[in-house]
């Protein structure tokens, strides 16, 4: 038996929730591992590195969910504007962390890379398995 068709809002909300859950899970695991291996500063860097991709991807999915009933041009404007704001915030955060004397960059990079791959894989699976019709009945 096939699953019933989903609305775009359901898919966007699932992607946002999965992004948040994966980011929190990876932040906890990476933080604990780096705490044991390299100390407190590395654990904080790993937690930040895992949380940043979840914030960016989850926020964009949340924007898509918020504008799900709007016209495609409004949805595109919201996503592109939100992406621009998120990139400015991300650059500011990374610049600020770069000013931190002795900030461990390797744990941040490793945790961010793992988080990005995991979140994008989960998003790909969620969207790929969704049954959203391309055209509605007239």
Buried (B, 14 or more C-beta within 10 A) or exposed (E): EEEEEBEBBBBBBBBBBBBBBBBBBBBEBBBEBBBEEBEEBBBBBBBBBBBBBBBBBBBBBBBBBBBBEEEEEEBEEBBEEBBEEBEEBBEEEBEEBEEEEEBBEEBBEBBBEBBBEBBBEBBEEBEEEBEEEEEEEE
